[in-house]
Amino acid sequence: MSEWKERARPARLERRYEFPDYETLREFLDRVAELSEQEGLYPDMGFGRTYLNVTIHADEDAAQLGERQRRFAERMDALLPAAARPM
Amino acid sequence: MSEWKERARPARLERRYEFPDYETLREFLDRVAELSEQEGLYPDMGFGRTYLNVTIHADEDAAQLGERQRRFAERMDALLPAAARPM
C-alpha cells in the first residue's frame, strides 16, 4: 500500500520517509537526485538528520496530478535503501 | 554582511540560497553534508530545483544560539560554489 497522500489546492503528493542514520538518508538523496535529472521533475524536499518530507506538485500548467507525478512517487519508493525499509 | 537572519521562539538562524541550476545546488548540498558530519550539526534544509532554505536551531538543551551555530553558518557560506555567488 502506498504511503503517499494526495492533497488538493494545490494538487500534490506528499510523503515522509524516516532513516536509521544520516548516511542512509544521504544515499537516498543521491539516488533521488539522479531520478530527478532523468525525469526532469524536482519535488520540494525538506530534510534533517534522519527524516525527509517530499512534496510533488502538478505540472505548472496543470490543475491536476498526472501520470508523471505518480510514476515519480513509485520510482522514489523503489530507490529506498534496504536499511530504511520497514521490517 | 551576513545574509543569515536570527529569529526567536525557538532561537534559530535562517537563510535562503539560490542557484543557477540543479547541478550547482547538488554540489553545495554535498559540501554541506560533509560539514554536517564534521561538526555533528544537522540543520533543517528545504530545497527544490534551484533554491535551498536552511534553519539552524539552538542545541536541544539550550534556549539560545551558541558559537557552534554561528560558526556553522559562516562555514556554510564559505562552501558556496562560485557559480552561486552574487557578482
Backbone of each chain as nested JSON, in Angstrom:
{
  "chains": [
    {"id": "A", "residues": [
      {"number": 1, "name": "MET", "atoms": {"N": [0.855, -1.195, 0.0], "CA": [0.0, 0.0, 0.0], "C": [0.886, 1.238, 0.0]}},
      {"number": 2, "name": "SER", "atoms": {"N": [0.547, 2.191, -0.821], "CA": [1.375, 3.386, -0.92], "C": [1.207, 4.265, 0.311]}},
      {"number": 3, "name": "GLU", "atoms": {"N": [2.317, 4.869, 0.742], "CA": [2.243, 5.807, 1.873], "C": [2.139, 7.249, 1.396]}},
      {"number": 4, "name": "TRP", "atoms": {"N": [2.018, 7.443, 0.099], "CA": [1.837, 8.795, -0.432], "C": [0.412, 9.253, -0.173]}},
      {"number": 5, "name": "LYS", "atoms": {"N": [0.293, 10.527, 0.219], "CA": [-1.031, 11.135, 0.411], "C": [-1.266, 12.122, -0.715]}},
      {"number": 6, "name": "GLU", "atoms": {"N": [-2.458, 12.042, -1.299], "CA": [-2.798, 13.004, -2.339], "C": [-3.566, 14.162, -1.707]}},
      {"number": 7, "name": "ARG", "atoms": {"N": [-3.122, 15.387, -1.974], "CA": [-3.776, 16.563, -1.386], "C": [-4.184, 17.533, -2.501]}},
      {"number": 8, "name": "ALA", "atoms": {"N": [-5.134, 18.42, -2.138], "CA": [-5.673, 19.356, -3.139], "C": [-5.328, 20.794, -2.786]}},
      {"number": 9, "name": "ARG", "atoms": {"N": [-5.527, 21.684, -3.808], "CA": [-5.361, 23.142, -3.595], "C": [-4.049, 23.515, -2.941]}},
      {"number": 10, "name": "PRO", "atoms": {"N": [-2.89, 23.436, -3.59], "CA": [-2.757, 22.898, -4.941], "C": [-2.605, 21.38, -4.928]}},
      {"number": 11, "name": "ALA", "atoms": {"N": [-2.932, 20.765, -6.059], "CA": [-2.829, 19.302, -6.2], "C": [-1.385, 18.872, -5.981]}},
      {"number": 12, "name": "ARG", "atoms": {"N": [-1.199, 17.889, -5.091], "CA": [0.166, 17.448, -4.792], "C": [0.17, 16.083, -4.127]}},
      {"number": 13, "name": "LEU", "atoms": {"N": [1.3, 15.396, -4.208], "CA": [1.546, 14.15, -3.482], "C": [2.545, 14.443, -2.374]}},
      {"number": 14, "name": "GLU", "atoms": {"N": [2.287, 13.9, -1.189], "CA": [3.2, 14.127, -0.065], "C": [3.56, 12.812, 0.619]}},
      {"number": 15, "name": "ARG", "atoms": {"N": [4.803, 12.727, 1.027], "CA": [5.209, 11.566, 1.816], "C": [6.37, 11.916, 2.726]}},
      {"number": 16, "name": "ARG", "atoms": {"N": [6.414, 11.273, 3.887], "CA": [7.54, 11.396, 4.812], "C": [8.303, 10.075, 4.861]}},
      {"number": 17, "name": "TYR", "atoms": {"N": [9.604, 10.165, 4.797], "CA": [10.476, 8.997, 4.97], "C": [11.295, 9.183, 6.25]}},
      {"number": 18, "name": "GLU", "atoms": {"N": [11.584, 8.081, 6.928], "CA": [12.493, 8.161, 8.08], "C": [13.649, 7.194, 7.895]}},
      {"number": 19, "name": "PHE", "atoms": {"N": [14.784, 7.53, 8.488], "CA": [16.028, 6.809, 8.247], "C": [16.716, 6.472, 9.564]}},
      {"number": 20, "name": "PRO", "atoms": {"N": [17.44, 5.361, 9.583], "CA": [18.137, 4.982, 10.814], "C": [19.332, 5.893, 11.1]}},
      {"number": 21, "name": "ASP", "atoms": {"N": [19.888, 6.523, 10.073], "CA": [21.066, 7.382, 10.261], "C": [21.224, 8.317, 9.067]}},
      {"number": 22, "name": "TYR", "atoms": {"N": [22.122, 9.281, 9.228], "CA": [22.325, 10.306, 8.203], "C": [22.917, 9.726, 6.921]}},
      {"number": 23, "name": "GLU", "atoms": {"N": [23.773, 8.743, 7.065], "CA": [24.399, 8.124, 5.9], "C": [23.346, 7.516, 4.959]}},
      {"number": 24, "name": "THR", "atoms": {"N": [22.367, 6.854, 5.546], "CA": [21.307, 6.24, 4.736], "C": [20.445, 7.315, 4.066]}},
      {"number": 25, "name": "LEU", "atoms": {"N": [20.139, 8.361, 4.816], "CA": [19.416, 9.499, 4.228], "C": [20.169, 10.061, 3.029]}},
      {"number": 26, "name": "ARG", "atoms": {"N": [21.465, 10.277, 3.175], "CA": [22.253, 10.862, 2.075], "C": [22.269, 9.954, 0.855]}},
      {"number": 27, "name": "GLU", "atoms": {"N": [22.372, 8.664, 1.102], "CA": [22.365, 7.722, -0.017], "C": [21.057, 7.853, -0.795]}},
      {"number": 28, "name": "PHE", "atoms": {"N": [19.955, 7.952, -0.06], "CA": [18.652, 8.096, -0.707], "C": [18.574, 9.417, -1.474]}},
      {"number": 29, "name": "LEU", "atoms": {"N": [19.031, 10.495, -0.872], "CA": [19.004, 11.8, -1.551], "C": [19.795, 11.754, -2.859]}},
      {"number": 30, "name": "ASP", "atoms": {"N": [20.925, 11.068, -2.852], "CA": [21.726, 10.956, -4.079], "C": [20.964, 10.199, -5.168]}},
      {"number": 31, "name": "ARG", "atoms": {"N": [20.309, 9.111, -4.759], "CA": [19.547, 8.328, -5.744], "C": [18.391, 9.146, -6.315]}},
      {"number": 32, "name": "VAL", "atoms": {"N": [17.703, 9.887, -5.437], "CA": [16.555, 10.676, -5.883], "C": [17.014, 11.822, -6.797]}},
      {"number": 33, "name": "ALA", "atoms": {"N": [18.195, 12.375, -6.525], "CA": [18.719, 13.446, -7.39], "C": [18.923, 12.923, -8.813]}},
      {"number": 34, "name": "GLU", "atoms": {"N": [19.42, 11.7, -8.933], "CA": [19.6, 11.122, -10.269], "C": [18.251, 10.902, -10.948]}},
      {"number": 35, "name": "LEU", "atoms": {"N": [17.284, 10.428, -10.188], "CA": [15.933, 10.237, -10.718], "C": [15.353, 11.574, -11.192]}},
      {"number": 36, "name": "SER", "atoms": {"N": [15.553, 12.626, -10.4], "CA": [15.058, 13.952, -10.787], "C": [15.636, 14.373, -12.134]}},
      {"number": 37, "name": "GLU", "atoms": {"N": [16.919, 14.132, -12.316], "CA": [17.539, 14.539, -13.577], "C": [17.021, 13.701, -14.744]}},
      {"number": 38, "name": "GLN", "atoms": {"N": [16.807, 12.407, -14.495], "CA": [16.241, 11.543, -15.548], "C": [14.845, 11.996, -15.955]}},
      {"number": 39, "name": "GLU", "atoms": {"N": [14.03, 12.313, -14.956], "CA": [12.609, 12.597, -15.205], "C": [12.343, 14.082, -15.44]}},
      {"number": 40, "name": "GLY", "atoms": {"N": [13.335, 14.93, -15.145], "CA": [13.097, 16.377, -15.252], "C": [12.039, 16.851, -14.27]}},
      {"number": 41, "name": "LEU", "atoms": {"N": [12.004, 16.203, -13.104], "CA": [10.981, 16.54, -12.103], "C": [11.68, 16.749, -10.76]}},
      {"number": 42, "name": "TYR", "atoms": {"N": [11.469, 17.918, -10.172], "CA": [12.205, 18.319, -8.972], "C": [11.225, 18.622, -7.844]}},
      {"number": 43, "name": "PRO", "atoms": {"N": [10.918, 17.628, -7.008], "CA": [9.977, 17.854, -5.899], "C": [10.564, 18.826, -4.873]}},
      {"number": 44, "name": "ASP", "atoms": {"N": [9.712, 19.354, -4.037], "CA": [10.179, 20.082, -2.858], "C": [10.569, 19.053, -1.799]}},
      {"number": 45, "name": "MET", "atoms": {"N": [11.771, 19.193, -1.263], "CA": [12.289, 18.231, -0.306], "C": [12.699, 18.975, 0.962]}},
      {"number": 46, "name": "GLY", "atoms": {"N": [12.262, 18.459, 2.106], "CA": [12.68, 19.033, 3.375], "C": [13.297, 17.942, 4.217]}},
      {"number": 47, "name": "PHE", "atoms": {"N": [14.536, 18.162, 4.683], "CA": [15.156, 17.09, 5.453], "C": [15.972, 17.606, 6.624]}},
      {"number": 48, "name": "GLY", "atoms": {"N": [16.142, 16.728, 7.607], "CA": [17.05, 16.943, 8.722], "C": [17.931, 15.715, 8.822]}},
      {"number": 49, "name": "ARG", "atoms": {"N": [18.413, 15.391, 10.012], "CA": [19.39, 14.294, 10.101], "C": [18.809, 12.949, 9.671]}},
      {"number": 50, "name": "THR", "atoms": {"N": [17.567, 12.668, 10.056], "CA": [17.021, 11.324, 9.788], "C": [15.599, 11.332, 9.218]}},
      {"number": 51, "name": "TYR", "atoms": {"N": [15.19, 12.461, 8.635], "CA": [13.856, 12.454, 8.012], "C": [13.904, 13.199, 6.688]}},
      {"number": 52, "name": "LEU", "atoms": {"N": [12.943, 12.892, 5.853], "CA": [12.79, 13.59, 4.574], "C": [11.307, 13.714, 4.274]}},
      {"number": 53, "name": "ASN", "atoms": {"N": [10.851, 14.944, 4.076], "CA": [9.481, 15.193, 3.629], "C": [9.515, 15.597, 2.167]}},
      {"number": 54, "name": "VAL", "atoms": {"N": [8.668, 14.968, 1.367], "CA": [8.669, 15.224, -0.068], "C": [7.292, 15.722, -0.5]}},
      {"number": 55, "name": "THR", "atoms": {"N": [7.278, 16.751, -1.34], "CA": [6.041, 17.225, -1.964], "C": [6.239, 17.276, -3.468]}},
      {"number": 56, "name": "ILE", "atoms": {"N": [5.428, 16.522, -4.176], "CA": [5.477, 16.516, -5.645], "C": [4.265, 17.298, -6.148]}},
      {"number": 57, "name": "HIS", "atoms": {"N": [4.523, 18.408, -6.803], "CA": [3.432, 19.238, -7.322], "C": [3.051, 18.83, -8.738]}},
      {"number": 58, "name": "ALA", "atoms": {"N": [1.828, 19.205, -9.131], "CA": [1.392, 19.013, -10.525], "C": [2.268, 19.858, -11.441]}},
      {"number": 59, "name": "ASP", "atoms": {"N": [2.283, 19.541, -12.731], "CA": [2.994, 20.383, -13.699], "C": [2.446, 21.805, -13.621]}},
      {"number": 60, "name": "GLU", "atoms": {"N": [3.292, 22.774, -13.979], "CA": [2.918, 24.181, -13.792], "C": [1.621, 24.579, -14.483]}},
      {"number": 61, "name": "ASP", "atoms": {"N": [1.395, 24.022, -15.667], "CA": [0.212, 24.422, -16.429], "C": [-0.976, 23.482, -16.201]}},
      {"number": 62, "name": "ALA", "atoms": {"N": [-0.852, 22.582, -15.21], "CA": [-1.905, 21.582, -14.982], "C": [-2.551, 21.784, -13.611]}},
      {"number": 63, "name": "ALA", "atoms": {"N": [-3.854, 21.624, -13.541], "CA": [-4.551, 21.752, -12.264], "C": [-4.467, 20.451, -11.468]}},
      {"number": 64, "name": "GLN", "atoms": {"N": [-4.285, 19.335, -12.183], "CA": [-4.314, 18.02, -11.539], "C": [-2.974, 17.304, -11.665]}},
      {"number": 65, "name": "LEU", "atoms": {"N": [-2.771, 16.354, -10.767], "CA": [-1.599, 15.488, -10.858], "C": [-1.74, 14.599, -12.09]}},
      {"number": 66, "name": "GLY", "atoms": {"N": [-0.609, 14.24, -12.678], "CA": [-0.648, 13.378, -13.856], "C": [0.119, 12.088, -13.61]}},
      {"number": 67, "name": "GLU", "atoms": {"N": [0.193, 11.281, -14.649], "CA": [0.893, 10.002, -14.599], "C": [2.367, 10.222, -14.242]}},
      {"number": 68, "name": "ARG", "atoms": {"N": [2.896, 11.332, -14.709], "CA": [4.295, 11.671, -14.475], "C": [4.625, 11.783, -12.978]}},
      {"number": 69, "name": "GLN", "atoms": {"N": [3.75, 12.445, -12.242], "CA": [3.958, 12.611, -10.802], "C": [3.816, 11.272, -10.076]}},
      {"number": 70, "name": "ARG", "atoms": {"N": [2.804, 10.488, -10.489], "CA": [2.581, 9.199, -9.803], "C": [3.73, 8.219, -10.068]}},
      {"number": 71, "name": "ARG", "atoms": {"N": [4.24, 8.263, -11.288], "CA": [5.362, 7.373, -11.599], "C": [6.597, 7.783, -10.803]}},
      {"number": 72, "name": "PHE", "atoms": {"N": [6.809, 9.078, -10.676], "CA": [7.958, 9.562, -9.903], "C": [7.871, 9.066, -8.458]}},
      {"number": 73, "name": "ALA", "atoms": {"N": [6.687, 9.168, -7.866], "CA": [6.487, 8.716, -6.477], "C": [6.801, 7.226, -6.344]}},
      {"number": 74, "name": "GLU", "atoms": {"N": [6.318, 6.44, -7.281], "CA": [6.578, 4.99, -7.247], "C": [8.059, 4.692, -7.397]}},
      {"number": 75, "name": "ARG", "atoms": {"N": [8.684, 5.415, -8.316], "CA": [10.116, 5.17, -8.55], "C": [10.941, 5.603, -7.337]}},
      {"number": 76, "name": "MET", "atoms": {"N": [10.521, 6.673, -6.661], "CA": [11.221, 7.086, -5.439], "C": [11.172, 5.973, -4.399]}},
      {"number": 77, "name": "ASP", "atoms": {"N": [9.977, 5.431, -4.183], "CA": [9.834, 4.363, -3.179], "C": [10.778, 3.199, -3.486]}},
      {"number": 78, "name": "ALA", "atoms": {"N": [10.932, 2.904, -4.77], "CA": [11.752, 1.757, -5.169], "C": [13.246, 2.012, -4.908]}},
      {"number": 79, "name": "LEU", "atoms": {"N": [13.621, 3.268, -4.733], "CA": [15.035, 3.615, -4.507], "C": [15.423, 3.606, -3.028]}},
      {"number": 80, "name": "LEU", "atoms": {"N": [14.439, 3.401, -2.165], "CA": [14.706, 3.463, -0.722], "C": [15.733, 2.39, -0.323]}},
      {"number": 81, "name": "PRO", "atoms": {"N": [16.828, 2.791, 0.32], "CA": [17.826, 1.798, 0.737], "C": [17.208, 0.759, 1.684]}},
      {"number": 82, "name": "ALA", "atoms": {"N": [17.697, -0.461, 1.604], "CA": [17.155, -1.54, 2.435], "C": [17.144, -1.14, 3.914]}},
      {"number": 83, "name": "ALA", "atoms": {"N": [18.18, -0.397, 4.349], "CA": [18.291, -0.022, 5.765], "C": [17.15, 0.874, 6.218]}},
      {"number": 84, "name": "ALA", "atoms": {"N": [16.44, 1.496, 5.267], "CA": [15.361, 2.42, 5.634], "C": [13.984, 1.805, 5.42]}},
      {"number": 85, "name": "ARG", "atoms": {"N": [13.956, 0.522, 5.01], "CA": [12.645, -0.117, 4.772], "C": [12.102, -0.706, 6.05]}},
      {"number": 86, "name": "PRO", "atoms": {"N": [10.772, -0.593, 6.235], "CA": [10.161, -1.224, 7.415], "C": [10.421, -2.728, 7.356]}},
      {"number": 87, "name": "MET", "atoms": {"N": [10.642, -3.342, 8.519], "CA": [10.87, -4.798, 8.586], "C": [9.593, -5.542, 8.218]}}
    ]},
    {"id": "B", "residues": [
      {"number": 1, "name": "MET", "atoms": {"N": [28.472, 41.461, 4.584], "CA": [27.374, 41.418, 5.558], "C": [26.677, 40.072, 5.454]}},
      {"number": 2, "name": "SER", "atoms": {"N": [26.416, 39.466, 6.576], "CA": [25.805, 38.14, 6.564], "C": [24.339, 38.226, 6.138]}},
      {"number": 3, "name": "GLU", "atoms": {"N": [23.912, 37.232, 5.376], "CA": [22.504, 37.173, 4.974], "C": [21.686, 36.294, 5.904]}},
      {"number": 4, "name": "TRP", "atoms": {"N": [22.314, 35.787, 6.948], "CA": [21.575, 34.984, 7.925], "C": [20.709, 35.892, 8.787]}},
      {"number": 5, "name": "LYS", "atoms": {"N": [19.489, 35.441, 9.044], "CA": [18.593, 36.175, 9.939], "C": [18.466, 35.39, 11.236]}},
      {"number": 6, "name": "GLU", "atoms": {"N": [18.582, 36.097, 12.346], "CA": [18.398, 35.433, 13.633], "C": [16.956, 35.61, 14.08]}},
      {"number": 7, "name": "ARG", "atoms": {"N": [16.309, 34.506, 14.453], "CA": [14.913, 34.564, 14.863], "C": [14.743, 33.929, 16.242]}},
      {"number": 8, "name": "ALA", "atoms": {"N": [13.632, 34.273, 16.9], "CA": [13.399, 33.796, 18.271], "C": [12.187, 32.865, 18.338]}},
      {"number": 9, "name": "ARG", "atoms": {"N": [12.072, 32.176, 19.483], "CA": [10.908, 31.321, 19.775], "C": [10.578, 30.348, 18.657]}},
      {"number": 10, "name": "PRO", "atoms": {"N": [11.322, 29.291, 18.384], "CA": [12.596, 28.99, 19.048], "C": [13.757, 29.735, 18.395]}},
      {"number": 11, "name": "ALA", "atoms": {"N": [14.835, 29.902, 19.166], "CA": [16.035, 30.584, 18.665], "C": [16.588, 29.825, 17.47]}},
      {"number": 12, "name": "ARG", "atoms": {"N": [16.832, 30.563, 16.373], "CA": [17.329, 29.885, 15.165], "C": [17.954, 30.893, 14.202]}},
      {"number": 13, "name": "LEU", "atoms": {"N": [18.793, 30.368, 13.322], "CA": [19.349, 31.148, 12.207], "C": [18.704, 30.638, 10.921]}},
      {"number": 14, "name": "GLU", "atoms": {"N": [18.328, 31.557, 10.047], "CA": [17.705, 31.161, 8.785], "C": [18.361, 31.872, 7.612]}},
      {"number": 15, "name": "ARG", "atoms": {"N": [18.496, 31.153, 6.517], "CA": [18.984, 31.773, 5.291], "C": [18.464, 31.041, 4.069]}},
      {"number": 16, "name": "ARG", "atoms": {"N": [18.244, 31.793, 2.997], "CA": [17.867, 31.21, 1.708], "C": [19.022, 31.401, 0.732]}},
      {"number": 17, "name": "TYR", "atoms": {"N": [19.337, 30.341, 0.0], "CA": [20.322, 30.394, -1.078], "C": [19.612, 30.14, -2.405]}},
      {"number": 18, "name": "GLU", "atoms": {"N": [20.088, 30.779, -3.464], "CA": [19.553, 30.477, -4.796], "C": [20.687, 30.077, -5.728]}},
      {"number": 19, "name": "PHE", "atoms": {"N": [20.357, 29.252, -6.713], "CA": [21.369, 28.632, -7.566], "C": [21.004, 28.786, -9.032]}},
      {"number": 20, "name": "PRO", "atoms": {"N": [22.011, 28.868, -9.898], "CA": [21.709, 29.0, -11.32], "C": [21.157, 27.708, -11.919]}},
      {"number": 21, "name": "ASP", "atoms": {"N": [21.462, 26.567, -11.314], "CA": [20.99, 25.281, -11.844], "C": [21.062, 24.199, -10.759]}},
      {"number": 22, "name": "TYR", "atoms": {"N": [20.468, 23.051, -11.072], "CA": [20.365, 21.957, -10.106], "C": [21.742, 21.365, -9.779]}},
      {"number": 23, "name": "GLU", "atoms": {"N": [22.611, 21.328, -10.782], "CA": [23.948, 20.765, -10.559], "C": [24.709, 21.555, -9.479]}},
      {"number": 24, "name": "THR", "atoms": {"N": [24.596, 22.866, -9.527], "CA": [25.283, 23.708, -8.542], "C": [24.663, 23.521, -7.156]}},
      {"number": 25, "name": "LEU", "atoms": {"N": [23.346, 23.419, -7.117], "CA": [22.666, 23.134, -5.842], "C": [23.164, 21.817, -5.243]}},
      {"number": 26, "name": "ARG", "atoms": {"N": [23.249, 20.782, -6.069], "CA": [23.687, 19.472, -5.566], "C": [25.119, 19.516, -5.051]}},
      {"number": 27, "name": "GLU", "atoms": {"N": [25.968, 20.235, -5.757], "CA": [27.35, 20.357, -5.312], "C": [27.398, 20.981, -3.912]}},
      {"number": 28, "name": "PHE", "atoms": {"N": [26.592, 22.012, -3.725], "CA": [26.553, 22.673, -2.416], "C": [25.999, 21.722, -1.352]}},
      {"number": 29, "name": "LEU", "atoms": {"N": [24.939, 21.008, -1.662], "CA": [24.37, 20.059, -0.684], "C": [25.407, 19.016, -0.271]}},
      {"number": 30, "name": "ASP", "atoms": {"N": [26.203, 18.553, -1.219], "CA": [27.243, 17.563, -0.892], "C": [28.275, 18.15, 0.066]}},
      {"number": 31, "name": "ARG", "atoms": {"N": [28.683, 19.39, -0.212], "CA": [29.678, 20.026, 0.659], "C": [29.116, 20.24, 2.067]}},
      {"number": 32, "name": "VAL", "atoms": {"N": [27.85, 20.663, 2.13], "CA": [27.245, 20.923, 3.433], "C": [27.059, 19.614, 4.208]}},
      {"number": 33, "name": "ALA", "atoms": {"N": [26.784, 18.53, 3.5], "CA": [26.639, 17.242, 4.175], "C": [27.953, 16.845, 4.861]}},
      {"number": 34, "name": "GLU", "atoms": {"N": [29.064, 17.105, 4.193], "CA": [30.36, 16.796, 4.82], "C": [30.608, 17.68, 6.037]}},
      {"number": 35, "name": "LEU", "atoms": {"N": [30.248, 18.95, 5.911], "CA": [30.38, 19.867, 7.049], "C": [29.518, 19.389, 8.223]}},
      {"number": 36, "name": "SER", "atoms": {"N": [28.305, 18.943, 7.932], "CA": [27.416, 18.443, 8.992], "C": [28.064, 17.285, 9.745]}},
      {"number": 37, "name": "GLU", "atoms": {"N": [28.687, 16.394, 8.999], "CA": [29.307, 15.242, 9.655], "C": [30.521, 15.67, 10.479]}},
      {"number": 38, "name": "GLN", "atoms": {"N": [31.282, 16.631, 9.964], "CA": [32.437, 17.149, 10.732], "C": [31.998, 17.801, 12.041]}},
      {"number": 39, "name": "GLU", "atoms": {"N": [30.93, 18.593, 11.945], "CA": [30.507, 19.411, 13.091], "C": [29.473, 18.702, 13.967]}},
      {"number": 40, "name": "GLY", "atoms": {"N": [28.904, 17.61, 13.461], "CA": [27.829, 16.95, 14.207], "C": [26.605, 17.844, 14.342]}},
      {"number": 41, "name": "LEU", "atoms": {"N": [26.366, 18.656, 13.306], "CA": [25.243, 19.598, 13.356], "C": [24.438, 19.452, 12.062]}},
      {"number": 42, "name": "TYR", "atoms": {"N": [23.153, 19.186, 12.204], "CA": [22.299, 18.854, 11.06], "C": [21.136, 19.826, 10.974]}},
      {"number": 43, "name": "PRO", "atoms": {"N": [21.289, 20.912, 10.214], "CA": [20.205, 21.897, 10.095], "C": [18.995, 21.293, 9.377]}},
      {"number": 44, "name": "ASP", "atoms": {"N": [17.862, 21.958, 9.492], "CA": [16.719, 21.634, 8.64], "C": [16.94, 22.297, 7.295]}},
      {"number": 45, "name": "MET", "atoms": {"N": [16.82, 21.512, 6.235], "CA": [17.092, 22.007, 4.891], "C": [15.862, 21.761, 4.028]}},
      {"number": 46, "name": "GLY", "atoms": {"N": [15.438, 22.78, 3.3], "CA": [14.332, 22.623, 2.36], "C": [14.788, 23.082, 0.994]}},
      {"number": 47, "name": "PHE", "atoms": {"N": [14.665, 22.193, -0.011], "CA": [15.151, 22.602, -1.326], "C": [14.251, 22.133, -2.451]}},
      {"number": 48, "name": "GLY", "atoms": {"N": [14.36, 22.848, -3.573], "CA": [13.735, 22.45, -4.831], "C": [14.819, 22.497, -5.894]}},
      {"number": 49, "name": "ARG", "atoms": {"N": [14.47, 22.756, -7.14], "CA": [15.478, 22.66, -8.194], "C": [16.597, 23.685, -8.041]}},
      {"number": 50, "name": "THR", "atoms": {"N": [16.266, 24.914, -7.644], "CA": [17.297, 25.964, -7.616], "C": [17.28, 26.824, -6.353]}},
      {"number": 51, "name": "TYR", "atoms": {"N": [16.673, 26.3, -5.268], "CA": [16.709, 27.068, -4.023], "C": [16.981, 26.137, -2.849]}},
      {"number": 52, "name": "LEU", "atoms": {"N": [17.49, 26.726, -1.785], "CA": [17.709, 25.978, -0.541], "C": [17.422, 26.914, 0.627]}},
      {"number": 53, "name": "ASN", "atoms": {"N": [16.507, 26.503, 1.496], "CA": [16.247, 27.236, 2.732], "C": [16.848, 26.457, 3.891]}},
      {"number": 54, "name": "VAL", "atoms": {"N": [17.589, 27.134, 4.745], "CA": [18.279, 26.459, 5.847], "C": [17.821, 27.056, 7.177]}},
      {"number": 55, "name": "THR", "atoms": {"N": [17.552, 26.188, 8.139], "CA": [17.266, 26.626, 9.508], "C": [18.204, 25.9, 10.457]}},
      {"number": 56, "name": "ILE", "atoms": {"N": [18.993, 26.667, 11.178], "CA": [19.903, 26.092, 12.181], "C": [19.321, 26.391, 13.553]}},
      {"number": 57, "name": "HIS", "atoms": {"N": [18.955, 25.343, 14.266], "CA": [18.365, 25.504, 15.6], "C": [19.444, 25.497, 16.685]}},
      {"number": 58, "name": "ALA", "atoms": {"N": [19.096, 26.079, 17.84], "CA": [19.97, 26.004, 19.017], "C": [20.119, 24.536, 19.441]}},
      {"number": 59, "name": "ASP", "atoms": {"N": [21.147, 24.245, 20.217], "CA": [21.286, 22.897, 20.772], "C": [20.042, 22.551, 21.575]}},
      {"number": 60, "name": "GLU", "atoms": {"N": [19.743, 21.252, 21.649], "CA": [18.481, 20.818, 22.264], "C": [18.269, 21.314, 23.692]}},
      {"number": 61, "name": "ASP", "atoms": {"N": [19.352, 21.365, 24.457], "CA": [19.225, 21.753, 25.867], "C": [19.486, 23.243, 26.088]}},
      {"number": 62, "name": "ALA", "atoms": {"N": [19.586, 24.008, 24.975], "CA": [19.926, 25.432, 25.095], "C": [18.769, 26.299, 24.611]}},
      {"number": 63, "name": "ALA", "atoms": {"N": [18.533, 27.405, 25.297], "CA": [17.48, 28.324, 24.866], "C": [17.99, 29.269, 23.783]}},
      {"number": 64, "name": "GLN", "atoms": {"N": [19.304, 29.486, 23.766], "CA": [19.888, 30.469, 22.842], "C": [20.851, 29.808, 21.857]}},
      {"number": 65, "name": "LEU", "atoms": {"N": [21.062, 30.489, 20.754], "CA": [22.069, 30.058, 19.792], "C": [23.457, 30.208, 20.403]}},
      {"number": 66, "name": "GLY", "atoms": {"N": [24.376, 29.362, 19.998], "CA": [25.732, 29.43, 20.539], "C": [26.75, 29.656, 19.427]}},
      {"number": 67, "name": "GLU", "atoms": {"N": [28.0, 29.68, 19.825], "CA": [29.107, 29.873, 18.89], "C": [29.097, 28.781, 17.815]}},
      {"number": 68, "name": "ARG", "atoms": {"N": [28.672, 27.593, 18.219], "CA": [28.632, 26.437, 17.325], "C": [27.729, 26.688, 16.107]}},
      {"number": 69, "name": "GLN", "atoms": {"N": [26.557, 27.236, 16.382], "CA": [25.6, 27.51, 15.298], "C": [26.122, 28.621, 14.38]}},
      {"number": 70, "name": "ARG", "atoms": {"N": [26.7, 29.659, 14.986], "CA": [27.189, 30.786, 14.179], "C": [28.377, 30.373, 13.307]}},
      {"number": 71, "name": "ARG", "atoms": {"N": [29.225, 29.526, 13.874], "CA": [30.372, 29.066, 13.081], "C": [29.886, 28.199, 11.915]}},
      {"number": 72, "name": "PHE", "atoms": {"N": [28.896, 27.361, 12.179], "CA": [28.36, 26.519, 11.105], "C": [27.832, 27.387, 9.964]}},
      {"number": 73, "name": "ALA", "atoms": {"N": [27.077, 28.441, 10.308], "CA": [26.514, 29.342, 9.291], "C": [27.632, 29.974, 8.46]}},
      {"number": 74, "name": "GLU", "atoms": {"N": [28.68, 30.451, 9.126], "CA": [29.807, 31.057, 8.408], "C": [30.499, 30.054, 7.507]}},
      {"number": 75, "name": "ARG", "atoms": {"N": [30.674, 28.851, 8.032], "CA": [31.372, 27.835, 7.234], "C": [30.524, 27.415, 6.036]}},
      {"number": 76, "name": "MET", "atoms": {"N": [29.179, 27.376, 6.215], "CA": [28.298, 27.08, 5.072], "C": [28.498, 28.107, 3.979]}},
      {"number": 77, "name": "ASP", "atoms": {"N": [28.457, 29.381, 4.339], "CA": [28.612, 30.439, 3.335], "C": [29.916, 30.267, 2.549]}},
      {"number": 78, "name": "ALA", "atoms": {"N": [30.959, 29.86, 3.264], "CA": [32.271, 29.725, 2.613], "C": [32.297, 28.561, 1.616]}},
      {"number": 79, "name": "LEU", "atoms": {"N": [31.335, 27.641, 1.715], "CA": [31.287, 26.472, 0.825], "C": [30.499, 26.732, -0.454]}},
      {"number": 80, "name": "LEU", "atoms": {"N": [29.876, 27.891, -0.539], "CA": [29.021, 28.191, -1.694], "C": [29.84, 28.153, -2.984]}},
      {"number": 81, "name": "PRO", "atoms": {"N": [29.425, 27.348, -3.969], "CA": [30.179, 27.307, -5.228], "C": [30.21, 28.686, -5.887]}},
      {"number": 82, "name": "ALA", "atoms": {"N": [31.305, 28.99, -6.58], "CA": [31.466, 30.301, -7.227], "C": [30.261, 30.623, -8.112]}},
      {"number": 83, "name": "ALA", "atoms": {"N": [29.719, 29.597, -8.789], "CA": [28.598, 29.818, -9.716], "C": [27.346, 30.34, -9.007]}},
      {"number": 84, "name": "ALA", "atoms": {"N": [27.291, 30.177, -7.671], "CA": [26.101, 30.607, -6.933], "C": [26.341, 31.904, -6.17]}},
      {"number": 85, "name": "ARG", "atoms": {"N": [27.53, 32.497, -6.337], "CA": [27.823, 33.741, -5.609], "C": [27.333, 34.948, -6.385]}},
      {"number": 86, "name": "PRO", "atoms": {"N": [26.814, 35.95, -5.66], "CA": [26.405, 37.188, -6.344], "C": [27.62, 37.804, -7.031]}},
      {"number": 87, "name": "MET", "atoms": {"N": [27.41, 38.382, -8.206], "CA": [28.509, 39.039, -8.932], "C": [28.99, 40.259, -8.162]}}
    ]}
  ]
}
